[in-house]
Amino acid sequence: MFPLVLTSIILSKVTRIDSNLKLMRVQPVLKDNNRERIIIDKHASKRRIYFYIADNNSKIIKYERDYRGFISDWSILFNNNKLETNSTISFYSEVNQKSKSEDSIPFFSINNEKKNFSYYFDIFQYIKNQYFFLLLIVFFIYAFIGGGGIDRFGGITQYKTIGILFALDIAYFLLLLFW
């Protein structure tokens, strides 16, 4: 049940971020001798998408997202041609976010204007990516303490249902971490 509690905490953060997002439709600009308006790191260990936008004051703002996870890596790789050929893109971003010159602003749900499952899943992936190493440490603590507790009180042979539930928790936690 512990991974479900963590999932509900992450979902509460998703709703908090969702309340501050606004749909934007913009034309990215070229910067630093790039030929493409939307740059996708296709060969990185984790996928990264970034682009630049000129705001009203002619200041160039960088929007960037890192993607981690098996499913998101492949979805970015398969949709890269469609993203790179668009001259106008739509995405969700925070309304009043200040950008420093060396920082970049995160964006969500690129070229998806509907707030559907993929929109919320993109925010979920962003939060999970921010807290990945904390979740990994919590996973190891949960696995070793939970496994040791089951072993101490008689093991899986004596408490089969608890062992099965613990194995399902571990499988769900691994899915949560590496999806």
Protein Blocks (a to p, Z undefined) as FASTA:
>chain_A
ZZmmmmmmmmmmmmmmmmmgccdddddddeehiabfbdcdfkbmbdcdddddddfkopac
ddddddedjklmmmmmmmmmmmmmpmbdcddddfklccdfkbccddehehiabdcfklmm
mmmmmmmmmmmmmmmmmmmmmmmmmmmmmmmnnpjmlmmmlmmmmmmmmmmmmmmmmZZ
